[in-house]
């Protein structure tokens, strides 16, 4: 434990975030991967079971993809200029969870599903980029080659 505390203090002095060590980063990546793999493959099936047509499902996927591509840089800007990557990641993750629950009870109306899916995607979009940024910042230039081990 003493070594980890010393490493974290060294990381802070070097301008890297104190994230509680490499184990915390690995846990972050594990949870993000498990969450995505549990939801994404079954989202189209959920929409189909709610009565959406294949065309409507395709539209939901298209719109949410576009929204995610636009929202991620906005979240990253907020992280870089105001709140920091870790705090934005927490806020966006909690908001994603809230809107996932809203999606679960949103019924089968196309517009309700689309709006909730769009907001949920807006909230989840910074997850991967900010997780990567935190990992690279934690490792620093001298250990960036160890990124794959996280």
PyMOL commands that set and color helices and strands:
alter all, ss='L'
color gray80, all
select helices_A, chain A and resi 2-13+22-49+54-83+85-104+110-124+127-139+141-149
alter helices_A, ss='H'
color red, helices_A
deselect
rebuild
show_as cartoon
